[in-house]
């Protein structure tokens, strides 16, 4: 009860800016938890089905490459399913398949990126709002000091200053977690983008992979080769 009362007292002391920052903090938390739920539901961290399908494809067992992806609904599996189906269909040109793979990958990324821009905006605006509240508070404190004339009470000035600085602290407290969460979520999307490019490239460059790697090479070595040439991966996957 006392804690809630003290928080309410701080909000009231900080004025309108503090209430705005409190609203932004709630909004930022809602975005963060919603995006984590979206990522988990989309399965961006699942790898088992994709790794199995790629292993079958690179081993030349085309007939058993698609079945592991039948019930997978994550973005990488979806892109890989299109790439494999297109490659197995002799009537479809590779260029068309690449275009469809790029389109699906871009659609997934655009869908999952929704909501990140407001989070970035909160991380930018929160410290500015805190600074604005501090400037307004300092103006009020010095106006009170001026109205006191020669009867200056140091407690009036010190009290006004700490109340003014309160909004700056609040703004930073909102901005720092928002920026950290935005960076983490963006990094997850970057890794997802790389995995989609890597999976599609390994489908189209299977013959090259057989020449470059000894027979029976594990999936990890294939991943290392993919990491070594991100530019070629992007071009082969049809990424813009």
Helices and strands as residue ranges (DSSP letters): H 2-14, H 16-42, H 48-58, G 62-64, G 67-69, H 75-88, H 94-113, H 116-147, H 154-204, H 206-212, H 219-228, H 230-237
